[in-house]
Structure formats: structure tokens, C-alpha cells
């Protein structure tokens, strides 16, 4: 039979083990979060570039329509 001190020592060891495990998991999640933020920023840049290209294409289409209307009209 364990003494009270031994039981307390076992519980402390279990708590320290769980603490280390959670600390490692937390660190892994922090790295994952940083990677996801970087990916998100990269995708935001691509989206912004595509939106700009789309706006330029819309302007080109408007110019072509105006040229066609003036030629027909």
C-alpha cells in the first residue's frame, strides 16, 4: 500500500506529464496557426491580383463595346 506521500508524488508526476504533453500540443498548434496564416495571406494576395486583372478585363470589354457601338452607330 502506498503512503500518502507516494500517492501525492504519483499525482504530481502525472500532472507534470500531462502538462508537458499539453505544452507540446500547444506548440504544434501555434506552428500550424502560423502556417495557416501565411497560406491565407498568400491566397489573399492571389485573390487581390485576380480581382485587379478582372477589373482590367472589364475595362477592356467596355472599350471594345464602345468601339463597336461607334462603328455601328
Secondary structure, 3 states (H helix, E strand, C coil): CCCHHHHHHHHHHHHHHHHHHHHHHHHHHHHHHHHHHHHHHHHHHHHHHHHHHHHHHHHHHHHHHHHHHHHHC
